[in-house]
Amino acid sequence: MIVNNFFWRTYDRQEIDWIEEREGNLFAFEFKWNNRKVRVPGGWGKTYPDSKFEVVTQDNYREFII
């Protein structure tokens, strides 16, 4: 399986830390050490409404790296 990896940032400083493009689907990951609530950046959600978004924290990072 071919996986393309990117980051995303706009001029108004909306950003996503890690994006994977796999099998025609986009998966967006935001990395936060604490468990504070994080929302999908508005520009990303409007442009890629069918993408998946997940926050990776110290509690769930092992699932991300496996």
Secondary structure as the mmCIF struct_conf table of DSSP 4:
data_model
#
loop_
_struct_conf.conf_type_id
_struct_conf.id
_struct_conf.beg_label_comp_id
_struct_conf.beg_label_asym_id
_struct_conf.beg_label_seq_id
_struct_conf.end_label_comp_id
_struct_conf.end_label_asym_id
_struct_conf.end_label_seq_id
STRN STRN1 VAL A 3 ARG A 9
TURN_TY1_P TURN_TY1_P1 TYR A 11 ASP A 12
STRN STRN2 GLU A 15 ARG A 22
TURN_TY1_P TURN_TY1_P2 GLU A 23 GLY A 24
STRN STRN3 ASN A 25 PHE A 31
BEND BEND1 TRP A 33 ASN A 34
HELX_RH_AL_P HELX_RH_AL_P1 GLY A 42 THR A 47
TURN_TY1_P TURN_TY1_P3 PRO A 49 ASP A 50
STRN STRN4 LYS A 52 VAL A 56
TURN_TY1_P TURN_TY1_P4 GLN A 58 ASN A 60
HELX_RH_AL_P HELX_RH_AL_P2 TYR A 61 ILE A 65
#
